[in-house]
Amino acid sequence: MSCHYILVDDDDDDDDDDDDDSHPVLSVWQAKARDAREQRRSQLTAAHRYIIEMAADALDLDYNTTEDFVIDDYKVT
């Protein structure tokens, strides 16, 4: 069984300047996720890109959205 956590910002002020400082754990997780996505993206071959393009066409989505969905992984450690 997996647990999913949602971070809620209860702060009513609209200062977005301190987002990185207010949730340091989230920032670390986001950095790890971004690095993992870029590492997986660098391993895509022409065959992968062709399949992603065909899936994007079949799902009526743009290529970048489909590629992001395919390479994204929420199990970053």
N, C-alpha and C positions, 0 to 999 in steps of 0.2 A: 504494500500500500504506500502510495506517495502522498506527501503533503505539499500543498502549494500555499505560499504566503503572499499576501498583497500588502504593500506598504502604502499607508494612507497618510497624507499630509494634512494634519488637523490645523495647521497654521493658517489663519485667515488672511494674513498679509500677502500681497502679490509679489514679494521680493523673490525673484528667481536667481538672484546673484549668488546666494549661498547654498544652492542645491548640492554642490559637491561636498561641502563641509557638513551639511546637515545629515547626510546618510553615507558615511564613509564605507560601510560594508557594501552598500548598493554600488558605490563607485568602483570598488575593487571587483565585485562580481561583473559589472558591466565591462570593465577593462579585460577581464579574463574571457568573457563571452565574445567580445570584439576580436581579441587575438585568436581565439579558437576558430571563429568564422573566417577570418582572413587566412589562417593556415589551411583550412579545408578548401577555401576558394582557390588557393594557389595550386591545389592538387587536382583540380578539375581538368580533364582532357577534352579534346574536341568531341569525342563520343559523348561525354557527360553533357557538354553544352548543347549538342544536338538533341539529346533526350529531353533536357530541360526546355529547349525551344519548342519541341513537339508537345510537351505537357502544357506549356504556357498557351500555345495555340488552342489546344483541346479545352482548356479551362477558361479561355478568353481572358487571360491575364497577361500583363507585360512580362518580358523576360526577367528583368531585375527582381520583381516581386516573387516570381516563381523560384529563381535561383536563391534568393534570401530564405524562402520557406524551406527549400531542400537542404541547404547547408546549415541552417540554424539548429542549435541543439541547446536545450535548457538544462542539460545535465553536466554543466561545467563544474569541475572540481577545483 
